[in-house]
Amino acid sequence: MYVNPFWFGVLATVGAEILAIIVVAFIQYMKGDK
């Protein structure tokens, strides 16, 4: 199965951004909880 490298890069970038947002939000939540 052939996957276009361009779309793979787009998905990887979007996934990384979403993951970063979740991590930052989680850290802010933990700081505010204490």
Distance bins in CASP14 RR format, pairs under 12 A and 6 or more apart:
PFRMAT RR
TARGET T0000
AUTHOR 0000-0000-0000
RMODE 2
METHOD distances of the structure
MODEL  1
2 8 0 0 0 0 0 1 0 0 0 0 0
3 9 0 0 0 0 1 0 0 0 0 0 0
3 10 0 0 0 0 0 1 0 0 0 0 0
3 11 0 0 0 0 1 0 0 0 0 0 0
3 12 0 0 0 0 0 1 0 0 0 0 0
4 10 0 0 0 0 1 0 0 0 0 0 0
4 11 0 0 0 0 0 1 0 0 0 0 0
5 11 0 0 0 0 0 1 0 0 0 0 0
5 12 0 0 0 0 0 1 0 0 0 0 0
6 12 0 0 0 0 0 1 0 0 0 0 0
6 13 0 0 0 0 0 1 0 0 0 0 0
7 13 0 0 0 0 0 1 0 0 0 0 0
7 14 0 0 0 0 0 1 0 0 0 0 0
8 14 0 0 0 0 0 1 0 0 0 0 0
8 15 0 0 0 0 0 1 0 0 0 0 0
9 15 0 0 0 0 1 0 0 0 0 0 0
9 16 0 0 0 0 1 0 0 0 0 0 0
9 17 0 0 0 0 0 1 0 0 0 0 0
10 16 0 0 0 0 0 1 0 0 0 0 0
10 17 0 0 0 0 0 1 0 0 0 0 0
11 17 0 0 0 0 0 1 0 0 0 0 0
11 18 0 0 0 0 0 1 0 0 0 0 0
12 18 0 0 0 0 0 1 0 0 0 0 0
12 19 0 0 0 0 0 1 0 0 0 0 0
13 19 0 0 0 0 0 1 0 0 0 0 0
13 20 0 0 0 0 0 1 0 0 0 0 0
14 20 0 0 0 0 0 1 0 0 0 0 0
14 21 0 0 0 0 0 1 0 0 0 0 0
15 21 0 0 0 0 1 0 0 0 0 0 0
15 22 0 0 0 0 1 0 0 0 0 0 0
15 23 0 0 0 0 0 1 0 0 0 0 0
16 22 0 0 0 0 0 1 0 0 0 0 0
16 23 0 0 0 0 0 1 0 0 0 0 0
17 23 0 0 0 0 0 1 0 0 0 0 0
17 24 0 0 0 0 0 1 0 0 0 0 0
18 24 0 0 0 0 0 1 0 0 0 0 0
18 25 0 0 0 0 0 1 0 0 0 0 0
19 25 0 0 0 0 0 1 0 0 0 0 0
19 26 0 0 0 0 0 1 0 0 0 0 0
20 26 0 0 0 0 0 1 0 0 0 0 0
20 27 0 0 0 0 0 1 0 0 0 0 0
21 27 0 0 0 0 0 1 0 0 0 0 0
21 28 0 0 0 0 0 1 0 0 0 0 0
22 28 0 0 0 0 0 1 0 0 0 0 0
22 29 0 0 0 0 0 1 0 0 0 0 0
23 29 0 0 0 0 0 1 0 0 0 0 0
23 30 0 0 0 0 0 1 0 0 0 0 0
24 30 0 0 0 0 0 1 0 0 0 0 0
24 31 0 0 0 0 0 1 0 0 0 0 0
25 31 0 0 0 0 0 1 0 0 0 0 0
25 32 0 0 0 0 0 1 0 0 0 0 0
26 32 0 0 0 0 0 1 0 0 0 0 0
26 33 0 0 0 0 0 1 0 0 0 0 0
27 33 0 0 0 0 0 1 0 0 0 0 0
27 34 0 0 0 0 0 1 0 0 0 0 0
28 34 0 0 0 0 0 1 0 0 0 0 0
END
